[in-house]
Amino acid sequence: MHPRVFAALGADLVTNDVVAVIELVKNSYDAFATRVDVTFGSSTQRGPYLEIKDNGVGMDRKTIEEAWCVVATPYRKDHPIATSGKRTRRTAGEKGLGRLSAARLGKKFRMVTKSESDSCWLVTVDWSVLAEEQSLDECFVTCRPYPKECPFRETGTRVRIFDLNAEWSPDQITELEENLKRLVSPFSKVRDFSIYLTPPNTEQEEALTTEIVAPEFLSHPPYAVRGQVTEAGEVKARYEFKPIGRATGRTLPIRLEWSEIYNNSEIKAKLQQKSPDCGPFSFEIRAWDIDAENAREIAEHFEIAKGHVRTMIRAHKGISVYRDGILVLPKSEDNRDWLGLDLRRISKVGNRLSTSQIVGYVSISADENEDIDDTSNREGLARNAAVLAFQEILKAIVSELEKQRDEDRLKPGDEVKLRDLLDDISAEELVNDLSEMADEGGSAKEAYLRARTFSAKLESVRDALKKRLVYYSRLATIGTIAQMLVHEIRNRTTAIGRFLRSARAKGWKSEENRQFEDQLKLAEAAVQSLEKLADTFAPLASRNFKRGRRDAILEESITRCVALLDGQIKKEHVQVEFASGAETHVAIDPGELDTVVLNLLDNALYWVQKADGKQKIEVRCRATHDGDRVRVTISDSGLGVAAEDASKIFLPGVTRKVGGIGMGLTVAAELVSEYGGRLGVEPKGKLGGATFTFDLPMKV
């Protein structure tokens, strides 16, 4: 071979400077290092340099000569397990070309290394000189004892590359940092390998050394699917839905057979029908909704800048393959979508996930997945039947994740407040979103997909408005009926009141008429209750109704609503526990408060009678920590709420009641939200059934 093979294998075969650094860091991992430092520094004698320093096992003179100096050495292939004391680690490299990555980065190479059994050695290489020689017989590496104090406490290797071939820009440093974060999977159990990065100094400030770690929120995705694929191609997994900042969610077992994946594949002619031949592997794929509102929710919950949310997901985006814990692919931005998810998504924007919404981890091993091999340029997988089957299985898993996410995610029109639904018609959010995406360095393809998503969202809003109008037309009818009922109640109670007053005036009471006296008192109490009820709801039936004109006493509202349901409570022998002694003044119209409380109590009554055992409803009120609001909790001993219904019961038309129209909880939730509160549910609450909680503002 001609000596210029060093340039071909180094500078040309390794296609990206970032990939070249990663290959050198992987060498540190293979050397059983627990810490590696990547530093951009400068020497007064030799100028700028790039340094990779580790505390690994180092090399003795024999290893330098017989392994490091031999291009394409089979050393790692023959010694796939690194050992240090009682610990073992599967090595990441086996082609024997990784060290030539240094030739891409710079012309001059200086390595200091020390093993436990030998002294410290200095190895120097000038790649430009080697490439100019005419024969391999004239190519030499200088190896001599290190003349200075050994830079390692015990063992290790330090590589410094001088005469760099290119100046590293801030964008390249950012890309390097993002890719180093992915070198060891953020989901991996590898905890004994840390990477630190020191970027170049700038004119404004001195560079700081930082540890490369994944952000916390990546460990808490709203949607995830985790599991294994057997040697026969059977997918055994579990889907998990955990909304950010909420206790309720959903889990679901997932099973897929290879025959099903094979039959649905568009490339079945290239696959083996009986088995995938790719070997068993495990996986975890996490997904996020990254529109402006969801990014804001994540940022607020994890106390980070909103702009960092999409930036960090983008840093880890796509599905990454790790062999024995170390990244195989993708290693550069250009190859993140190696499964073709973005192209596939364009045909169905509303439901499908883009690469920018996914952080995935696939774990393979050199022993069990020997046909899944990465190409020599480290940027892809060798194209064979096993790799194609591997890709088809992953696409099927992503499709299942998309299917379940579509069931759980908050779609346009699902929001409780109609006002929010109407706000979704505005394009202002899209404009702001695209502006933020541009500031964060998003690509034109991401912007296009965001615009397509917004278009799909408008279609969903239109459909949701149609659905809402049907239910609100019913409410409008109910409002008209309410006007009639208030009018009729007042007319009738006036007539009945005259009769009762006349009865009192005639003195119809004596010991013999004690029973009549008791009935008279009950009738008077009933009339007063009806008149008070009419007074409470009369403003709601008026066209001139405006919020803020009246406030309510919470305990009086609850007592009043319990009294309205007294007949049913006694009939079903339900114990209602409520301490009514206090007076909490809240800034909500009494009629609206009664509507909320009455709906929740009526709902509780319905379900307690469906359950066996003691029938009980408990109402509790307490001030929030800041003292500005009051929280009301209504618990029952009923059947509770099914897990699949917990996130949907406040939507219009969702009901499990026989003959119900599914608007009671929707109306209650909307009323609470109008006063800045939230109506939530705990599917299995304090008494075994459901627990509903809402908060309201205190009267100032």
Secondary structure by P-SEA (a helix, b strand, c coil): cccaaaaaacccccccaaaaaaaaaaaaaaacccbbbbbbccccccccbbbbbbccccccaaaaaaccccccccccccccccccccbbbbbccccccccccccccccbbbbbbccccccbbbbbbcaaaaaaccccccbbbbbccccccccccccbbbbbbccccccccaaaaaaaaaaaaaccccccccccbbbbbbccccccccbbbbccccccccccccccccccccccccccbbbbbbcccccccbbbbbbbcaaaaaaaccccccccccccccccccbbbbbbbccaaaaaaaaaaacccccaaaaaaaacccbbbbccccccccccccccccccccccccccccccccccccbbbbbbbcccccccccccccccccccaaaaaaaaaaaaaaaaaaaaaaaccccccccccaaaaaaaccaaaaaaaaaaaaaacccaaaaaaaaaaaaaaaaaaaaaaaaaaaaaaaaaaaaaaaaaaaaaaaaaaaaaaaaaaaaaaaccccccaaaaaaaaaaaaaaaaaaaaaaaaaccccccccccccccccaaaaaaaaaaaaaaaaaaabbbbbbbccbbbbccccaaaaaaaaaaaaaaaaaaaaacccccbbbbbbbbcccccbbbbbbbccccccccccccccccccccccccccccaaaaaaaaaaaacbbbbbccccccccbbbbbbbbccc
